[in-house]
Amino acid sequence: MLFLANLSSLTTSSDSCATCAAIRCLIAYAEGLEDSHIEVAATEGTIVLSGIASSDEARAQALDIAGEYAGIRIINNIVIRADRGS
């Protein structure tokens, strides 16, 4: 079982790296996000999510995970994958 501390603010570069790594891990192992490819970065006290989600629900789930863990401003640049069969 993975226990991660909730950080209310990012104060150092190492905090930013640790927060990004933790959020990446949580997103990577989250049920329902297997088909999504989401990147996590930190800049100026803000978490930035980018990449491709398999659905609007997956996009929202990634945002929820980041928000619950980091507790700071989140910029969500995740796009929804268009179905190629349409």
C-alpha positions, 0 to 999 in steps of 0.5 A, a space after each residue: 500500500 502506498 502512503 503519500 503526504 498531502 502537500 499544501 504548497 510547493 516550496 522547493 524544487 525537490 518538493 516539486 519533483 516529489 509531488 510530480 512523481 507522486 501524482 504521476 504514480 497515482 495516475 499511472 495506477 488509477 483504475 480507469 486511466 489505463 488508456 490515458 497518457 498523462 504528463 505531470 509537471 510543476 511550475 511556479 507553485 502550479 501543477 500542470 497536467 497534459 497529454 491524452 485521456 481516453 474520455 472526459 471521465 478519465 480527464 476529470 479523474 486525473 484532475 481529481 487525483 492531482 487536486 486531492 494530492 497536491 492541494 494547489 492550483 492545477 492547470 488541466 491541458 489534457 485533451 480527449 482522444 478522438 475516436 478514429 473509427 468515427 
